[in-house]
Amino acid sequence: MRYSPSGVALIFVVAVSNHKS
């Protein structure tokens, strides 16, 4: 399975938001 830069960025943003929340 290939990971797209946008997909990785989206997951990163979600992770940070979830951690802050």
C-alpha positions in Angstrom: 0.0 0.0 0.0 1.4 3.4 -0.9 1.1 6.5 1.3 0.4 9.8 -0.3 1.9 13.0 1.2 -1.5 14.6 1.6 -2.7 11.5 3.4 0.2 11.5 5.8 -0.3 15.2 6.5 -4.0 14.6 7.1 -3.3 11.9 9.6 -0.7 14.0 11.3 -3.1 17.0 11.7 -5.8 14.7 13.1 -3.4 13.2 15.5 -2.2 16.6 16.8 -5.8 17.9 17.0 -6.9 14.7 18.9 -3.9 15.1 21.3 -4.7 18.7 22.0 -8.4 18.1 22.5 
